[in-house]
Amino acid sequence: MTIRVRLFALLRDRAGAGEAELSLPGGATVAAAAAALADRFPGLRDAVPRVMYAVNQEYAAADAVLKDGDELALIPPVSGG
């Protein structure tokens, strides 16, 4: 299956891209997609454990199962004051 991944802020900067396509086996989870993304973009490895996920614009857990054509967004922690 193929999914589209969107990266924001620090993640986009580290990957050098705001979007990527990933080919994954059927039944892959959000966590598996994040690991594959970190393999493709090594600059993301230390950030991926701290991100939040959204699948098709709804927050999702790392164990959520993805379907072909899904959009996965990785949302970095936000700080401010």
Backbone atoms as SQL, in Angstrom:
CREATE TABLE atoms (id INTEGER PRIMARY KEY, chain TEXT, resi INTEGER, resn TEXT, atom TEXT, x REAL, y REAL, z REAL);
INSERT INTO atoms VALUES
  (1, 'A', 1, 'MET', 'N', 0.841, -1.179, 0.000),
  (2, 'A', 1, 'MET', 'CA', 0.000, 0.000, 0.000),
  (3, 'A', 1, 'MET', 'C', 0.884, 1.239, 0.000),
  (4, 'A', 2, 'THR', 'N', 0.313, 2.327, -0.434),
  (5, 'A', 2, 'THR', 'CA', 1.039, 3.590, -0.478),
  (6, 'A', 2, 'THR', 'C', 0.282, 4.625, 0.345),
  (7, 'A', 3, 'ILE', 'N', 1.012, 5.336, 1.191),
  (8, 'A', 3, 'ILE', 'CA', 0.418, 6.427, 1.966),
  (9, 'A', 3, 'ILE', 'C', 1.199, 7.702, 1.698),
  (10, 'A', 4, 'ARG', 'N', 0.559, 8.816, 1.983),
  (11, 'A', 4, 'ARG', 'CA', 1.217, 10.124, 1.874),
  (12, 'A', 4, 'ARG', 'C', 1.511, 10.605, 3.284),
  (13, 'A', 5, 'VAL', 'N', 2.719, 11.086, 3.497),
  (14, 'A', 5, 'VAL', 'CA', 3.127, 11.586, 4.802),
  (15, 'A', 5, 'VAL', 'C', 3.366, 13.084, 4.694),
  (16, 'A', 6, 'ARG', 'N', 2.828, 13.832, 5.650),
  (17, 'A', 6, 'ARG', 'CA', 3.050, 15.276, 5.719),
  (18, 'A', 6, 'ARG', 'C', 3.881, 15.581, 6.948),
  (19, 'A', 7, 'LEU', 'N', 4.865, 16.450, 6.765),
  (20, 'A', 7, 'LEU', 'CA', 5.775, 16.845, 7.841),
  (21, 'A', 7, 'LEU', 'C', 5.654, 18.339, 8.071),
  (22, 'A', 8, 'PHE', 'N', 5.734, 18.743, 9.326),
  (23, 'A', 8, 'PHE', 'CA', 5.563, 20.142, 9.674),
  (24, 'A', 8, 'PHE', 'C', 6.742, 20.658, 10.492),
  (25, 'A', 9, 'ALA', 'N', 6.972, 21.959, 10.390),
  (26, 'A', 9, 'ALA', 'CA', 7.935, 22.707, 11.217),
  (27, 'A', 9, 'ALA', 'C', 9.311, 22.040, 11.240),
  (28, 'A', 10, 'LEU', 'N', 9.810, 21.732, 12.403),
  (29, 'A', 10, 'LEU', 'CA', 11.139, 21.141, 12.583),
  (30, 'A', 10, 'LEU', 'C', 11.313, 19.866, 11.762),
  (31, 'A', 11, 'LEU', 'N', 10.280, 19.050, 11.688),
  (32, 'A', 11, 'LEU', 'CA', 10.365, 17.797, 10.933),
  (33, 'A', 11, 'LEU', 'C', 10.569, 18.067, 9.450),
  (34, 'A', 12, 'ARG', 'N', 9.847, 19.040, 8.924),
  (35, 'A', 12, 'ARG', 'CA', 10.011, 19.423, 7.511),
  (36, 'A', 12, 'ARG', 'C', 11.430, 19.909, 7.261),
  (37, 'A', 13, 'ASP', 'N', 11.951, 20.716, 8.176),
  (38, 'A', 13, 'ASP', 'CA', 13.316, 21.240, 8.025),
  (39, 'A', 13, 'ASP', 'C', 14.344, 20.113, 8.037),
  (40, 'A', 14, 'ARG', 'N', 14.196, 19.187, 8.963),
  (41, 'A', 14, 'ARG', 'CA', 15.170, 18.086, 9.072),
  (42, 'A', 14, 'ARG', 'C', 15.115, 17.123, 7.891),
  (43, 'A', 15, 'ALA', 'N', 13.919, 16.902, 7.359),
  (44, 'A', 15, 'ALA', 'CA', 13.781, 15.991, 6.226),
  (45, 'A', 15, 'ALA', 'C', 14.112, 16.669, 4.902),
  (46, 'A', 16, 'GLY', 'N', 14.004, 18.002, 4.882),
  (47, 'A', 16, 'GLY', 'CA', 14.227, 18.716, 3.634),
  (48, 'A', 16, 'GLY', 'C', 13.046, 18.598, 2.682),
  (49, 'A', 17, 'ALA', 'N', 11.896, 18.187, 3.225),
  (50, 'A', 17, 'ALA', 'CA', 10.690, 18.032, 2.404),
  (51, 'A', 17, 'ALA', 'C', 9.472, 18.130, 3.314),
  (52, 'A', 18, 'GLY', 'N', 8.384, 18.626, 2.777),
  (53, 'A', 18, 'GLY', 'CA', 7.150, 18.723, 3.543),
  (54, 'A', 18, 'GLY', 'C', 6.236, 17.526, 3.363),
  (55, 'A', 19, 'GLU', 'N', 6.507, 16.734, 2.328),
  (56, 'A', 19, 'GLU', 'CA', 5.688, 15.563, 2.034),
  (57, 'A', 19, 'GLU', 'C', 6.557, 14.434, 1.518),
  (58, 'A', 20, 'ALA', 'N', 6.069, 13.224, 1.710),
  (59, 'A', 20, 'ALA', 'CA', 6.750, 12.045, 1.176),
  (60, 'A', 20, 'ALA', 'C', 5.708, 10.957, 0.956),
  (61, 'A', 21, 'GLU', 'N', 5.980, 10.082, 0.027),
  (62, 'A', 21, 'GLU', 'CA', 5.160, 8.889, -0.162),
  (63, 'A', 21, 'GLU', 'C', 5.911, 7.709, 0.400),
  (64, 'A', 22, 'LEU', 'N', 5.177, 6.825, 1.080),
  (65, 'A', 22, 'LEU', 'CA', 5.776, 5.608, 1.623),
  (66, 'A', 22, 'LEU', 'C', 5.018, 4.405, 1.089),
  (67, 'A', 23, 'SER', 'N', 5.749, 3.392, 0.699),
  (68, 'A', 23, 'SER', 'CA', 5.157, 2.103, 0.346),
  (69, 'A', 23, 'SER', 'C', 5.367, 1.182, 1.538),
  (70, 'A', 24, 'LEU', 'N', 4.271, 0.644, 2.048),
  (71, 'A', 24, 'LEU', 'CA', 4.302, -0.191, 3.236),
  (72, 'A', 24, 'LEU', 'C', 3.506, -1.465, 2.978),
  (73, 'A', 25, 'PRO', 'N', 3.803, -2.521, 3.729),
  (74, 'A', 25, 'PRO', 'CA', 2.981, -3.724, 3.592),
  (75, 'A', 25, 'PRO', 'C', 1.577, -3.491, 4.142),
  (76, 'A', 26, 'GLY', 'N', 0.611, -4.210, 3.637),
  (77, 'A', 26, 'GLY', 'CA', -0.752, -4.097, 4.142),
  (78, 'A', 26, 'GLY', 'C', -0.800, -4.359, 5.634),
  (79, 'A', 27, 'GLY', 'N', -1.640, -3.629, 6.346),
  (80, 'A', 27, 'GLY', 'CA', -1.766, -3.802, 7.784),
  (81, 'A', 27, 'GLY', 'C', -0.721, -3.071, 8.601),
  (82, 'A', 28, 'ALA', 'N', 0.108, -2.260, 7.939),
  (83, 'A', 28, 'ALA', 'CA', 1.150, -1.521, 8.665),
  (84, 'A', 28, 'ALA', 'C', 0.509, -0.498, 9.606),
  (85, 'A', 29, 'THR', 'N', 1.181, -0.264, 10.706),
  (86, 'A', 29, 'THR', 'CA', 0.698, 0.695, 11.698),
  (87, 'A', 29, 'THR', 'C', 1.351, 2.059, 11.500),
  (88, 'A', 30, 'VAL', 'N', 0.819, 3.030, 12.213),
  (89, 'A', 30, 'VAL', 'CA', 1.408, 4.366, 12.219),
  (90, 'A', 30, 'VAL', 'C', 2.852, 4.288, 12.693),
  (91, 'A', 31, 'ALA', 'N', 3.118, 3.499, 13.726),
  (92, 'A', 31, 'ALA', 'CA', 4.486, 3.361, 14.244),
  (93, 'A', 31, 'ALA', 'C', 5.430, 2.789, 13.186),
  (94, 'A', 32, 'ALA', 'N', 4.960, 1.812, 12.419),
  (95, 'A', 32, 'ALA', 'CA', 5.793, 1.234, 11.351),
  (96, 'A', 32, 'ALA', 'C', 6.077, 2.276, 10.273),
  (97, 'A', 33, 'ALA', 'N', 5.091, 3.097, 9.959),
  (98, 'A', 33, 'ALA', 'CA', 5.292, 4.158, 8.963),
  (99, 'A', 33, 'ALA', 'C', 6.300, 5.175, 9.480),
  (100, 'A', 34, 'ALA', 'N', 6.203, 5.533, 10.748),
  (101, 'A', 34, 'ALA', 'CA', 7.140, 6.495, 11.326),
  (102, 'A', 34, 'ALA', 'C', 8.557, 5.935, 11.312),
  (103, 'A', 35, 'ALA', 'N', 8.707, 4.659, 11.601),
  (104, 'A', 35, 'ALA', 'CA', 10.033, 4.029, 11.571),
  (105, 'A', 35, 'ALA', 'C', 10.597, 4.018, 10.152),
  (106, 'A', 36, 'ALA', 'N', 9.752, 3.708, 9.167),
  (107, 'A', 36, 'ALA', 'CA', 10.196, 3.721, 7.771),
  (108, 'A', 36, 'ALA', 'C', 10.596, 5.124, 7.341),
  (109, 'A', 37, 'LEU', 'N', 9.866, 6.105, 7.819),
  (110, 'A', 37, 'LEU', 'CA', 10.193, 7.492, 7.495),
  (111, 'A', 37, 'LEU', 'C', 11.531, 7.890, 8.106),
  (112, 'A', 38, 'ALA', 'N', 11.784, 7.472, 9.338),
  (113, 'A', 38, 'ALA', 'CA', 13.056, 7.775, 9.995),
  (114, 'A', 38, 'ALA', 'C', 14.218, 7.072, 9.283),
  (115, 'A', 39, 'ASP', 'N', 13.962, 5.909, 8.696),
  (116, 'A', 39, 'ASP', 'CA', 14.999, 5.229, 7.912),
  (117, 'A', 39, 'ASP', 'C', 15.316, 6.027, 6.651),
  (118, 'A', 40, 'ARG', 'N', 14.283, 6.574, 6.031),
  (119, 'A', 40, 'ARG', 'CA', 14.474, 7.346, 4.800),
  (120, 'A', 40, 'ARG', 'C', 15.122, 8.695, 5.082),
  (121, 'A', 41, 'PHE', 'N', 14.739, 9.323, 6.187),
  (122, 'A', 41, 'PHE', 'CA', 15.251, 10.643, 6.561),
  (123, 'A', 41, 'PHE', 'C', 15.901, 10.536, 7.945),
  (124, 'A', 42, 'PRO', 'N', 17.182, 10.159, 8.012),
  (125, 'A', 42, 'PRO', 'CA', 17.841, 9.943, 9.301),
  (126, 'A', 42, 'PRO', 'C', 17.781, 11.140, 10.252),
  (127, 'A', 43, 'GLY', 'N', 17.629, 12.337, 9.737),
  (128, 'A', 43, 'GLY', 'CA', 17.532, 13.513, 10.594),
  (129, 'A', 43, 'GLY', 'C', 16.283, 13.525, 11.466),
  (130, 'A', 44, 'LEU', 'N', 15.336, 12.632, 11.174),
  (131, 'A', 44, 'LEU', 'CA', 14.095, 12.572, 11.940),
  (132, 'A', 44, 'LEU', 'C', 14.158, 11.587, 13.108),
  (133, 'A', 45, 'ARG', 'N', 15.177, 10.756, 13.151),
  (134, 'A', 45, 'ARG', 'CA', 15.215, 9.658, 14.132),
  (135, 'A', 45, 'ARG', 'C', 15.002, 10.101, 15.571),
  (136, 'A', 46, 'ASP', 'N', 15.672, 11.157, 15.982),
  (137, 'A', 46, 'ASP', 'CA', 15.539, 11.558, 17.384),
  (138, 'A', 46, 'ASP', 'C', 14.228, 12.294, 17.658),
  (139, 'A', 47, 'ALA', 'N', 13.575, 12.817, 16.633),
  (140, 'A', 47, 'ALA', 'CA', 12.332, 13.564, 16.826),
  (141, 'A', 47, 'ALA', 'C', 11.091, 12.675, 16.781),
  (142, 'A', 48, 'VAL', 'N', 11.134, 11.604, 16.011),
  (143, 'A', 48, 'VAL', 'CA', 9.948, 10.772, 15.804),
  (144, 'A', 48, 'VAL', 'C', 9.341, 10.242, 17.117),
  (145, 'A', 49, 'PRO', 'N', 10.124, 9.852, 18.111),
  (146, 'A', 49, 'PRO', 'CA', 9.486, 9.358, 19.342),
  (147, 'A', 49, 'PRO', 'C', 8.652, 10.403, 20.087),
  (148, 'A', 50, 'ARG', 'N', 8.811, 11.662, 19.769),
  (149, 'A', 50, 'ARG', 'CA', 8.105, 12.719, 20.509),
  (150, 'A', 50, 'ARG', 'C', 6.966, 13.372, 19.723),
  (151, 'A', 51, 'VAL', 'N', 6.659, 12.882, 18.545),
  (152, 'A', 51, 'VAL', 'CA', 5.633, 13.527, 17.728),
  (153, 'A', 51, 'VAL', 'C', 4.243, 12.979, 18.033),
  (154, 'A', 52, 'MET', 'N', 3.254, 13.734, 17.613),
  (155, 'A', 52, 'MET', 'CA', 1.873, 13.255, 17.614),
  (156, 'A', 52, 'MET', 'C', 1.541, 12.891, 16.172),
  (157, 'A', 53, 'TYR', 'N', 0.560, 12.027, 16.012),
  (158, 'A', 53, 'TYR', 'CA', 0.183, 11.552, 14.685),
  (159, 'A', 53, 'TYR', 'C', -1.263, 11.910, 14.383),
  (160, 'A', 54, 'ALA', 'N', -1.519, 12.144, 13.111),
  (161, 'A', 54, 'ALA', 'CA', -2.887, 12.300, 12.630),
  (162, 'A', 54, 'ALA', 'C', -3.020, 11.492, 11.345),
  (163, 'A', 55, 'VAL', 'N', -4.096, 10.747, 11.246),
  (164, 'A', 55, 'VAL', 'CA', -4.396, 9.987, 10.035),
  (165, 'A', 55, 'VAL', 'C', -5.667, 10.581, 9.444),
  (166, 'A', 56, 'ASN', 'N', -5.544, 11.037, 8.211),
  (167, 'A', 56, 'ASN', 'CA', -6.673, 11.669, 7.521),
  (168, 'A', 56, 'ASN', 'C', -7.276, 12.795, 8.364),
  (169, 'A', 57, 'GLN', 'N', -6.402, 13.598, 8.938),
  (170, 'A', 57, 'GLN', 'CA', -6.726, 14.807, 9.692),
  (171, 'A', 57, 'GLN', 'C', -7.429, 14.552, 11.025),
  (172, 'A', 58, 'GLU', 'N', -7.248, 13.347, 11.581),
  (173, 'A', 58, 'GLU', 'CA', -7.752, 13.048, 12.921),
  (174, 'A', 58, 'GLU', 'C', -6.616, 12.434, 13.724),
  (175, 'A', 59, 'TYR', 'N', -6.449, 12.900, 14.968),
  (176, 'A', 59, 'TYR', 'CA', -5.384, 12.354, 15.800),
  (177, 'A', 59, 'TYR', 'C', -5.496, 10.845, 15.872),
  (178, 'A', 60, 'ALA', 'N', -4.335, 10.186, 15.878),
  (179, 'A', 60, 'ALA', 'CA', -4.304, 8.725, 15.883),
  (180, 'A', 60, 'ALA', 'C', -3.182, 8.232, 16.788),
  (181, 'A', 61, 'ALA', 'N', -3.359, 7.043, 17.324),
  (182, 'A', 61, 'ALA', 'CA', -2.342, 6.403, 18.154),
  (183, 'A', 61, 'ALA', 'C', -1.325, 5.699, 17.265),
  (184, 'A', 62, 'ALA', 'N', -0.171, 5.407, 17.841),
  (185, 'A', 62, 'ALA', 'CA', 0.903, 4.753, 17.095),
  (186, 'A', 62, 'ALA', 'C', 0.506, 3.362, 16.619),
  (187, 'A', 63, 'ASP', 'N', -0.444, 2.717, 17.294),
  (188, 'A', 63, 'ASP', 'CA', -0.839, 1.368, 16.900),
  (189, 'A', 63, 'ASP', 'C', -2.017, 1.348, 15.916),
  (190, 'A', 64, 'ALA', 'N', -2.443, 2.519, 15.449),
  (191, 'A', 64, 'ALA', 'CA', -3.520, 2.580, 14.453),
  (192, 'A', 64, 'ALA', 'C', -3.052, 1.948, 13.146),
  (193, 'A', 65, 'VAL', 'N', -3.917, 1.168, 12.541),
  (194, 'A', 65, 'VAL', 'CA', -3.594, 0.486, 11.285),
  (195, 'A', 65, 'VAL', 'C', -3.930, 1.419, 10.117),
  (196, 'A', 66, 'LEU', 'N', -2.994, 1.516, 9.196),
  (197, 'A', 66, 'LEU', 'CA', -3.150, 2.374, 8.020),
  (198, 'A', 66, 'LEU', 'C', -3.779, 1.607, 6.863),
  (199, 'A', 67, 'LYS', 'N', -4.418, 2.354, 5.969),
  (200, 'A', 67, 'LYS', 'CA', -4.997, 1.779, 4.759),
  (201, 'A', 67, 'LYS', 'C', -4.375, 2.477, 3.544),
  (202, 'A', 68, 'ASP', 'N', -4.423, 1.805, 2.423),
  (203, 'A', 68, 'ASP', 'CA', -3.905, 2.371, 1.179),
  (204, 'A', 68, 'ASP', 'C', -4.545, 3.729, 0.928),
  (205, 'A', 69, 'GLY', 'N', -3.723, 4.728, 0.611),
  (206, 'A', 69, 'GLY', 'CA', -4.207, 6.057, 0.294),
  (207, 'A', 69, 'GLY', 'C', -4.348, 6.981, 1.492),
  (208, 'A', 70, 'ASP', 'N', -4.099, 6.478, 2.697),
  (209, 'A', 70, 'ASP', 'CA', -4.203, 7.335, 3.884),
  (210, 'A', 70, 'ASP', 'C', -3.172, 8.452, 3.848),
  (211, 'A', 71, 'GLU', 'N', -3.503, 9.524, 4.560),
  (212, 'A', 71, 'GLU', 'CA', -2.556, 10.613, 4.776),
  (213, 'A', 71, 'GLU', 'C', -2.160, 10.587, 6.245),
  (214, 'A', 72, 'LEU', 'N', -0.873, 10.466, 6.494),
  (215, 'A', 72, 'LEU', 'CA', -0.325, 10.466, 7.839),
  (216, 'A', 72, 'LEU', 'C', 0.422, 11.770, 8.051),
  (217, 'A', 73, 'ALA', 'N', 0.061, 12.495, 9.099),
  (218, 'A', 73, 'ALA', 'CA', 0.772, 13.722, 9.440),
  (219, 'A', 73, 'ALA', 'C', 1.552, 13.493, 10.732),
  (220, 'A', 74, 'LEU', 'N', 2.803, 13.935, 10.727),
  (221, 'A', 74, 'LEU', 'CA', 3.620, 13.914, 11.943),
  (222, 'A', 74, 'LEU', 'C', 3.692, 15.337, 12.455),
  (223, 'A', 75, 'ILE', 'N', 3.257, 15.505, 13.687),
  (224, 'A', 75, 'ILE', 'CA', 3.120, 16.840, 14.274),
  (225, 'A', 75, 'ILE', 'C', 4.108, 16.958, 15.424),
  (226, 'A', 76, 'PRO', 'N', 5.108, 17.841, 15.294),
  (227, 'A', 76, 'PRO', 'CA', 6.111, 17.954, 16.349),
  (228, 'A', 76, 'PRO', 'C', 5.549, 18.646, 17.590),
  (229, 'A', 77, 'PRO', 'N', 6.203, 18.457, 18.725),
  (230, 'A', 77, 'PRO', 'CA', 5.776, 19.166, 19.933),
  (231, 'A', 77, 'PRO', 'C', 5.871, 20.675, 19.703),
  (232, 'A', 78, 'VAL', 'N', 4.946, 21.393, 20.316),
  (233, 'A', 78, 'VAL', 'CA', 4.922, 22.843, 20.179),
  (234, 'A', 78, 'VAL', 'C', 5.180, 23.433, 21.544),
  (235, 'A', 79, 'SER', 'N', 6.045, 24.447, 21.564),
  (236, 'A', 79, 'SER', 'CA', 6.281, 25.148, 22.824),
  (237, 'A', 79, 'SER', 'C', 6.084, 26.634, 22.579),
  (238, 'A', 80, 'GLY', 'N', 5.869, 27.313, 23.618),
  (239, 'A', 80, 'GLY', 'CA', 5.671, 28.767, 23.485),
  (240, 'A', 80, 'GLY', 'C', 5.232, 29.331, 24.813),
  (241, 'A', 81, 'GLY', 'N', 4.998, 30.594, 24.798),
  (242, 'A', 81, 'GLY', 'CA', 4.631, 31.169, 26.066),
  (243, 'A', 81, 'GLY', 'C', 3.867, 32.436, 25.932);
